[in-house]
Amino acid sequence: MTPARLARLAAVAVACLAGCGERAPEGATVLLASKLYVAPDAPPIEDAAVVFVGGSIVAAGRAEAVASRGAKRLPACDGGVVTAGFQNSHVHFIEPRFADAETKSAAELSAAMADMLNRRGFTTVVDTASSLANTVALRARVERGEVPGPRILTAGNALFPRDGIPVYLNDLPPDFLAGLQQPATVEEALEDVKANLDGGADATKLFLMTPQGDGRYAFMQADIALAAADETHRRGLPVLAHPTDVEGVKLAIEAGVDVLVHTTLGEGPTAWDPALIEQMRAKDMALIPTLKLFPYELKREQLPPAVVEGGTADAVGQLGAYAKAGGQVLFGTDVGYMHDDDPTEEYRLMARVLSPMQILESLTTAPAARWKQAERRGRVEAGKDADLVVLDGDPSADVANFAAVRCTLRAGRPIYPLDLAR
């Protein structure tokens, strides 16, 4: 922030302490912003204020026009660039730091949640496969206020092809692998889906095509995938799918999948042709590109830099083609599977083909709409939940600033930094 802007904001803060605008509602808190992004499709507001009461926003706009006199302050969070809270639509709670969530100390879980999610601005996350019982226990402790954290939506126990556990999961604990569901019949698949959703899952996750090593792949039977999707849709919930490559995308289209949780990687270039993209668009599919995953995996295999960049460029091209065609994009990093919590590289890769406001859309309004929660979150305006992110820099100037998080508030309560959450 320039000295002039800093001085201006300081003047606004002093004025508000003395009586900025009309008196705030009882129990209100005011957050002052050097710039406020109400939503990706709205012009930003300079020298703004957001007032919230009891977890809901009551006013947002130019600071001098917002009734904030007498409101409580969060001075550690004032002065940054404010947006709606972010959603990471692809995470996993499968690392040891989240194990035994029902009994692990709140301090340990709070530190893990802060490192992986809260300090990154995430106020909602989608766990795209985990141990359902453990994730539900973690969610319960977050909702009780024992562990500061984001809203957790979970796909719980995923479905895999028969004898089709992918080779990249071989490092997970044997007892976890033994419990993974690999239905052999439609009846088994329906039983698995019903148990998962009845147990608290918010979606169904299908691994449609999985690498087995030595160039071999396992495929989920089309009738099993369709039956699982139909049962999930019958309950008004979405179906997520891991496609692996273009053949997996085609299986997802046939099954009526709602969200692809990855772009694809295969032998040689893997461009999505216009016909495939049109089929995805016709099915109203959302795409979570998880671009950072590709250099992460290819480097682990110690492949040459040219191969790493080629595979990454293919994935970036798929994202660009789908976004250009009007396809919905949701931000996600596969963190929890990847042991690198920092989302900066994901933002930089997305910025090769998306504008900063398109990235903000993938973090805010698009996931709120996809999960049918647009009436309560995704925008900074009266009546919405006070899910807010305070950034140290403007993402329109540098998309890496999406990762420069100063404060994260969920329903008006700070969840990062942890000293504010206590």
C-alpha positions in Angstrom: 0.0 0.0 0.0 1.3 3.5 -0.9 2.0 6.0 1.9 -0.9 8.1 0.6 -3.3 5.2 0.7 -2.1 4.3 4.2 -2.7 7.9 5.4 -6.1 7.9 3.8 -7.1 4.7 5.6 -5.8 5.9 8.9 -7.9 9.1 8.5 -10.9 6.9 7.8 -10.3 4.8 10.9 -10.0 7.9 13.1 -13.1 9.4 11.6 -15.0 6.1 12.2 -13.9 6.0 15.8 -15.2 9.5 16.3 -18.5 8.8 14.5 -18.2 7.5 10.9 -21.7 7.5 9.5 -24.7 6.5 11.6 -24.5 4.4 14.7 -23.8 0.7 14.0 -26.3 -2.0 15.1 -25.9 -3.4 18.6 -23.1 -6.0 18.7 -21.6 -5.0 15.4 -18.0 -5.3 14.3 -16.5 -3.2 11.5 -13.6 -4.3 9.2 -11.9 -1.5 7.3 -10.5 -2.2 3.9 -8.1 -0.3 1.6 -10.1 -2.0 -1.2 -13.1 -4.2 -1.2 -14.0 -6.8 -3.9 -17.7 -7.2 -3.4 -17.7 -10.0 -6.0 -15.8 -10.8 -9.3 -18.5 -9.2 -11.4 -18.7 -5.9 -9.4 -16.4 -2.9 -9.4 -14.1 -2.8 -6.4 -14.6 -0.2 -3.7 -11.8 1.9 -2.3 -11.5 2.9 1.4 -14.4 0.5 2.3 -15.9 -0.9 5.4 -17.8 -4.2 6.1 -20.1 -4.3 9.1 -21.3 -7.6 10.5 -23.4 -8.8 13.4 -23.8 -12.3 14.7 -22.0 -13.9 11.7 -23.9 -12.0 9.0 -23.0 -8.9 7.0 -25.3 -6.0 7.6 -23.5 -3.4 5.4 -20.6 -3.1 3.0 -19.5 -0.1 1.0 -17.5 3.2 1.2 -16.5 3.6 4.8 -17.9 7.1 5.2 -21.3 5.9 4.0 -21.5 2.8 6.2 -23.2 3.0 9.6 -20.3 1.9 11.8 -20.1 4.3 14.7 -19.6 2.4 18.0 -18.8 -0.9 16.3 -16.1 -3.1 17.6 -12.9 -3.2 15.6 -10.4 -5.8 14.4 -7.3 -3.6 14.1 -5.0 -6.4 13.2 -7.1 -7.1 10.2 -7.8 -3.5 9.1 -6.2 -1.9 6.0 -6.0 -4.9 3.6 -7.8 -5.9 0.5 -11.0 -7.7 1.4 -12.9 -10.4 -0.5 -15.5 -13.0 0.2 -14.1 -16.1 1.9 -12.4 -18.6 -0.4 -13.5 -22.2 -1.1 -10.9 -24.8 -1.8 -13.0 -27.4 -3.7 -10.4 -30.2 -3.6 -8.8 -31.1 -0.3 -8.2 -34.3 1.7 -8.1 -35.0 5.4 -6.0 -38.1 5.1 -2.7 -37.0 6.5 -1.6 -38.2 10.0 -2.1 -34.6 11.4 -5.8 -35.1 11.0 -6.0 -38.7 12.2 -8.1 -39.6 15.3 -10.0 -36.4 14.9 -12.5 -37.3 17.6 -9.8 -37.6 20.3 -6.8 -35.6 19.2 -6.1 -32.5 21.1 -7.8 -29.3 19.9 -4.5 -27.6 19.9 -3.0 -30.1 17.5 -6.0 -30.0 15.1 -6.1 -26.2 15.3 -2.5 -25.9 14.2 -3.0 -28.4 11.4 -6.1 -26.6 10.2 -4.4 -23.2 10.3 -1.4 -24.4 8.3 -3.3 -26.2 5.6 -6.5 -24.1 5.2 -7.2 -21.1 7.5 -4.0 -19.1 6.7 -4.8 -19.6 3.0 -8.1 -17.8 3.3 -10.4 -20.9 3.0 -13.7 -20.5 4.8 -15.3 -23.5 3.0 -13.5 -26.6 1.7 -14.6 -29.8 -0.1 -13.0 -33.0 1.1 -13.1 -35.1 -2.1 -12.3 -38.4 -0.4 -11.3 -39.5 3.1 -12.4 -41.7 6.0 -16.0 -40.5 6.4 -16.1 -41.2 10.1 -12.9 -39.3 10.8 -13.9 -36.3 8.6 -17.4 -36.1 10.2 -15.8 -36.1 13.6 -13.4 -33.3 12.6 -16.3 -31.3 11.1 -18.3 -31.7 14.3 -15.4 -30.3 16.4 -15.1 -27.3 14.0 -18.8 -26.6 14.2 -18.8 -26.8 18.0 -16.1 -24.2 18.1 -13.4 -26.4 19.5 -11.2 -26.2 16.4 -11.1 -22.9 14.4 -11.7 -24.0 10.8 -13.7 -23.7 7.6 -17.1 -25.1 6.7 -16.4 -28.7 5.6 -18.3 -30.5 2.8 -17.2 -34.0 2.3 -17.5 -36.8 -0.3 -16.4 -39.2 2.5 -15.7 -42.8 1.3 -15.0 -42.8 -2.5 -15.9 -45.6 -4.9 -13.1 -47.3 -6.9 -13.2 -49.8 -9.7 -13.2 -53.4 -8.7 -9.5 -54.3 -7.9 -8.7 -50.8 -8.9 -7.0 -48.9 -6.1 -4.6 -46.5 -7.9 -0.8 -47.0 -7.6 -0.4 -43.5 -6.3 -2.2 -44.4 -3.1 0.1 -47.3 -2.2 1.9 -45.2 0.4 -1.3 -44.8 2.5 -1.7 -46.9 5.6 -2.7 -50.5 4.9 -5.8 -50.4 7.1 -7.0 -47.3 5.2 -6.5 -49.0 1.9 -8.3 -52.1 3.1 -11.4 -50.1 3.8 -11.7 -48.5 0.4 -14.9 -49.4 -1.5 -14.6 -51.3 -4.8 -18.1 -52.4 -5.6 -18.4 -55.3 -8.1 -22.1 -54.9 -8.7 -24.8 -52.2 -9.0 -26.3 -53.5 -5.7 -23.0 -53.2 -3.9 -22.5 -49.7 -5.3 -25.9 -48.5 -4.2 -25.3 -50.0 -0.7 -22.0 -48.1 -0.5 -23.5 -44.8 -1.7 -26.4 -45.0 0.7 -24.2 -45.8 3.7 -21.9 -42.9 2.8 -24.6 -40.3 2.4 -26.6 -41.5 5.4 -23.3 -41.2 7.4 -23.0 -37.5 6.7 -21.4 -37.2 3.3 -22.4 -34.3 1.1 -21.5 -35.8 -2.3 -20.3 -39.0 -4.0 -16.8 -39.4 -5.4 -16.1 -41.8 -8.2 -12.7 -42.9 -9.4 -13.7 -43.8 -12.9 -10.3 -44.8 -14.3 -7.2 -45.6 -12.2 -3.6 -46.4 -13.1 -2.4 -49.7 -11.9 1.3 -49.5 -13.0 3.1 -50.8 -16.1 0.7 -48.9 -18.3 -2.4 -50.8 -17.1 -5.7 -49.1 -16.0 -8.8 -50.2 -14.1 -12.2 -48.8 -15.2 -15.4 -48.5 -13.2 -18.2 -50.3 -14.9 -20.6 -47.9 -16.6 -23.7 -49.3 -15.0 -22.1 -49.0 -11.5 -21.1 -45.4 -12.1 -24.5 -44.5 -13.4 -26.3 -46.2 -10.5 -24.1 -44.4 -8.0 -24.7 -41.1 -9.7 -28.5 -41.6 -9.9 -28.8 -42.4 -6.2 -26.8 -39.3 -5.3 -28.8 -37.0 -7.6 -32.0 -38.5 -6.2 -31.0 -36.9 -2.9 -30.2 -33.6 -4.6 -26.4 -34.0 -4.0 -23.5 -33.7 -6.5 -21.3 -36.4 -8.0 -17.6 -35.8 -8.2 -15.2 -37.8 -10.4 -11.5 -38.4 -10.8 -11.1 -38.9 -14.6 -7.3 -39.6 -15.0 -7.4 -39.1 -18.8 -9.8 -38.3 -21.7 -11.4 -41.8 -21.5 -12.3 -41.0 -17.9 -13.8 -37.7 -18.9 -16.0 -39.6 -21.4 -17.1 -42.0 -18.7 -18.0 -39.0 -16.5 -20.1 -37.5 -19.2 -22.0 -40.9 -19.6 -22.6 -41.2 -15.9 -23.9 -37.6 -15.4 -21.0 -36.4 -13.2 -21.3 -32.9 -11.9 -17.7 -32.0 -11.1 -14.4 -33.2 -12.5 -11.9 -32.9 -9.8 -8.8 -32.8 -12.1 -7.8 -31.9 -15.6 -6.2 -34.9 -17.3 -2.8 -36.3 -18.1 -2.0 -39.1 -20.5 0.6 -40.4 -23.0 1.6 -37.4 -25.2 -0.6 -34.3 -25.6 -4.0 -34.5 -24.1 -5.9 -31.5 -25.6 -9.7 -31.6 -25.1 -11.3 -31.3 -28.5 -14.3 -29.0 -29.0 -16.7 -31.9 -29.2 -15.7 -33.2 -25.8 -15.8 -29.7 -24.3 -19.3 -29.2 -25.7 -20.5 -32.4 -24.2 -19.1 -31.4 -20.8 -20.8 -28.0 -21.1 -24.1 -29.6 -22.1 -23.9 -31.6 -18.9 -23.2 -28.4 -16.9 -20.0 -29.9 -15.5 -17.7 -27.9 -13.3 -13.9 -28.4 -13.5 -11.4 -28.3 -10.6 -8.1 -28.0 -12.5 -5.6 -28.8 -9.7 -2.8 -27.7 -12.0 -0.1 -27.7 -9.3 -0.6 -31.5 -9.0 1.0 -32.2 -12.4 4.5 -30.7 -11.8 4.3 -32.1 -8.2 3.7 -35.7 -9.5 6.0 -35.5 -12.5 8.9 -34.1 -10.5 8.4 -36.9 -7.9 9.0 -39.3 -10.8 12.2 -37.5 -11.6 11.2 -36.8 -15.2 13.1 -34.2 -17.2 12.1 -30.5 -16.9 10.8 -30.5 -20.5 8.4 -33.4 -19.7 7.2 -31.6 -16.5 6.5 -28.4 -18.3 4.9 -30.2 -21.2 2.5 -32.1 -19.0 1.7 -28.9 -17.0 1.1 -26.9 -20.2 -1.4 -29.6 -21.4 -3.4 -29.2 -18.2 -3.3 -25.4 -18.4 -4.5 -25.7 -22.0 -7.4 -27.8 -20.9 -8.4 -25.3 -18.3 -8.1 -22.4 -20.8 -10.2 -24.2 -23.4 -13.0 -25.1 -20.9 -13.1 -21.6 -19.4 -13.2 -20.0 -22.9 -16.1 -22.2 -23.8 -18.0 -20.9 -20.7 -17.4 -23.9 -18.5 -17.6 -23.4 -14.7 -14.2 -23.5 -13.0 -13.7 -24.2 -9.2 -10.5 -23.6 -7.4 -8.8 -26.6 -5.8 -5.3 -27.8 -5.0 -5.5 -31.5 -3.8 -3.9 -30.4 -0.6 -3.8 -33.2 1.9 -2.8 -35.6 -0.8 0.0 -33.2 -1.8 2.1 -32.3 1.2 2.6 -28.7 0.2 0.0 -26.4 1.7 0.9 -23.2 -0.2 -1.5 -22.4 -3.1 0.6 -19.7 -4.7 1.8 -21.9 -7.6 -1.9 -22.9 -8.4 -2.8 -19.2 -8.7 0.2 -18.6 -11.0 -0.6 -21.5 -13.2 -4.3 -20.5 -13.5 -3.2 -17.0 -14.4 -1.6 -18.3 -17.6 -5.2 -18.6 -19.0 -7.5 -16.8 -16.5 -7.8 -13.3 -15.3 -7.6 -12.4 -11.6 -11.3 -11.9 -11.5 -11.9 -15.3 -13.1 -9.7 -16.8 -10.4 -11.7 -14.9 -7.7 -14.9 -16.3 -9.2 -13.5 -19.8 -9.0 -12.8 -19.1 -5.3 -16.1 -17.4 -4.3 -19.3 -17.1 -6.4 -18.8 -20.2 -8.6 -18.5 -22.7 -5.8 -21.3 -21.0 -3.8 -23.5 -21.5 -6.8 -22.4 -25.0 -7.5 -23.2 -26.1 -3.9 -26.5 -24.2 -4.0 -25.4 -21.8 -1.2 -25.3 -18.6 -3.2 -28.0 -17.0 -1.1 -25.7 -17.1 1.9 -22.1 -16.8 0.7 -19.7 -15.9 -2.1 -20.3 -12.1 -2.1 -19.6 -9.4 0.4 -23.0 -7.8 0.8 -25.8 -7.5 3.3 -27.5 -10.7 4.3 -24.6 -12.9 3.4 -22.5 -14.8 5.9 -19.5 -12.8 7.1 -17.0 -15.2 5.5 -14.2 -12.8 4.7 -10.5 -12.8 3.6 -8.1 -9.9 4.2 -5.2 -9.9 1.8 -1.9 -7.9 2.2 -1.9 -7.1 -1.6 -4.2 -6.6 -4.5 -4.6 -9.8 -6.6 -5.4 -7.7 -9.6 -1.8 -6.5 -9.5 -0.3 -9.9 -8.8 -2.3 -13.2 -8.4 0.2 -14.4 -5.8 -1.6 -11.9 -3.5 -4.5 -14.3 -3.3 -2.1 -16.3 -1.1 -0.9 -13.3 1.0 -3.6 -13.7 3.7 -3.6 -11.4 6.7 -6.8 -12.6 8.3 -9.6 -15.1 7.6 -13.0 -14.8 9.2 -15.7 -17.4 9.0 -19.2 -16.1 10.0 -17.6 -13.1 11.5 -15.3 -15.1 13.7 -11.5 -14.9 13.0 -10.1 -18.3 12.3 -6.7 -17.0 11.3 -4.4 -15.9 12.9 -5.0 -18.3 15.7 -4.3 -15.6 18.4 -7.4 -13.8 17.1 -9.4 -17.0 17.0 -8.9 -17.7 20.7 
